[in-house]
């Protein structure tokens, strides 16, 4: 488990340090000699990647969550939160199983304090179920897979 977490952190750091198309890489003794990911599609996109996204800012939240015709599960989390690290992947897996009937937005409360305040998030993890821009259900803390499945089924009306 610790090795998997370390690998995820390494991959996220690696992907963040790669230049965007048209940008030059840093030079110097510590800079990588060649791009770490070849041009073109580097990784396949799984169902969980298509149904899960990170909120970039308030207008992104408005566009992709509030104005979305599909139901959206909003995961308010923090990098330093142990329970968030357990719930996040579990919730992503359950959302992916819904095959596009519901989407998942991830909101880091340290980056988006304004959204956390607006939606009255006082503890993490807090998960909101939103439909047509309205909060229709919510929970705080960790849930097991059966509870998450019931939460999602209630949201999508299955």
C-alpha positions, -999 to +999 in steps of 0.1 A: +000+000+000+028+024+009+046+015-023+015+022-044+010+056-027+047+065-033+043+055-070+012+076-074+029+106-058+060+101-080+038+099-111+018+130-102+051+149-096+065+136-129+034+146-149+033+181-133+070+187-142+066+178-178+064+208-202+032+215-220+033+213-258+053+242-272+071+249-239+108+242-234+122+220-207+145+233-180+182+229-186+209+223-161+225+194-143+193+183-125+170+187-155+159+155-173+178+148-205+147+139-225+110+141-220+098+114-197+066+108-217+067+105-255+046+128-276+011+116-283-012+097-260+008+086-230-018+068-209-051+052-217-081+069-202-102+047-180-139+051-172-130+065-138-109+092-155-137+102-178-162+104-150-139+120-124-124+154-126-106+180-104-122+213-101-099+241-112-117+272-099-151+287-092-162+291-128-150+256-136-172+244-106-201+264-120-197+250-155-189+214-147-209+208-116-237+233-111-247+236-147-242+199-155-273+180-166-260+148-151-259+142-113-225+150-098-209+137-066-186+164-052-158+151-030-144+179-008-110+166+004-075+177+015-040+163+007-033+160+045-065+141+053-060+104+060-097+094+057-098+113+024-071+091+010-092+061+018-126+074+006-114+091-026-103+060-045-132+040-031-157+066-043-140+070-077-143+032-082-180+033-073-187+062-096-169+045-125-192+014-120-222+037-127-209+039-164-214+076-169-248+080-151-231+101-125-199+123-125-175+130-097-159+164-090-129+165-066-124+198-047-093+203-026-104+226+002-070+241+006-070+253-030-107+262-031-115+275+004-143+297-011-162+267-024-158+249+009-172+279+027-200+283+002-211+247+006-206+248+044-179+221+045-167+220+081-148+187+080-132+165+054-140+143+037-174+158+029-193+144-001-222+162-017-247+148-042-258+175-066-286+174-092-295+203-114-273+226-094-289+217-060-275+197-031-298+168-027-278+147-002-245+147+016-223+128+041-192+134+061-165+108+068-158+074+054-184+050+040-181+014+030-188+003-006-224-008+002-232+026+017-216+044-013-236+023-037-268+031-019-258+068-019-251+068-057-283+048-065-304+073-046-287+101-065-293+086-100-327+073-091-320+036-097 
